[in-house]
Amino acid sequence: MATSGAEELARWVSAFNTSPSEATFDVYSARNEEPWPQLLYYGDDEGAKDVAARLIRDIGYEPLHAGALR
């Protein structure tokens, strides 16, 4: 196999696994801070990354593209 297991998973997109508990809305809003926290997403599939960015925005985070897995 020429790729790692993580690279195979990243063929889709990875997101939501990078959100620390400090960035949950209850914790973040209690601090009365703005802007809302960013959520990283990364991967190699452009279509999947577009969907991930929309989903991230839809739930209130600011999407932050971290590039390809490599």
C-alpha positions in Angstrom: 0.0 0.0 0.0 1.4 3.4 -1.0 -0.7 5.4 1.4 -1.3 5.4 5.1 -4.6 4.5 6.7 -5.1 8.2 7.6 -4.6 9.1 4.0 -7.2 6.6 2.9 -9.7 8.0 5.4 -8.9 11.6 4.2 -10.0 10.7 0.7 -13.3 11.9 2.0 -12.7 14.7 4.5 -11.9 15.0 8.1 -13.7 17.5 10.4 -15.4 17.7 13.8 -12.6 15.6 15.3 -10.6 18.7 16.0 -13.0 20.5 18.3 -11.8 20.8 21.9 -14.4 20.9 24.7 -13.4 24.5 25.3 -14.9 25.5 22.0 -18.3 24.0 22.6 -20.9 26.8 22.5 -22.0 26.5 26.1 -18.4 27.0 27.3 -17.6 29.6 24.7 -20.7 31.7 25.2 -20.2 31.7 29.0 -16.9 33.4 28.3 -18.8 36.0 26.3 -16.1 35.9 23.5 -16.3 36.6 19.8 -15.7 35.6 17.1 -17.0 32.0 17.4 -14.3 29.3 17.4 -12.9 27.9 14.3 -13.1 24.2 13.4 -10.4 22.6 11.2 -11.2 20.5 8.3 -8.9 18.9 5.8 -8.7 16.3 3.1 -8.2 15.7 -0.6 -11.7 15.6 -2.0 -12.8 19.1 -3.0 -16.5 18.3 -3.1 -16.4 16.7 0.4 -14.5 19.7 1.7 -17.1 22.0 0.4 -19.8 20.0 2.1 -17.8 19.9 5.4 -17.3 23.7 5.3 -21.0 24.3 4.8 -21.9 21.9 7.7 -19.3 23.6 9.9 -20.9 27.0 9.2 -24.4 25.7 9.6 -23.7 24.7 13.2 -22.1 28.0 14.0 -18.3 27.5 13.7 -16.0 29.3 11.4 -14.5 26.7 9.0 -10.7 26.7 8.8 -9.3 24.7 5.9 -6.0 23.0 7.0 -5.1 21.7 3.5 -4.5 18.2 2.4 -3.5 15.4 4.7 0.1 15.3 3.4 
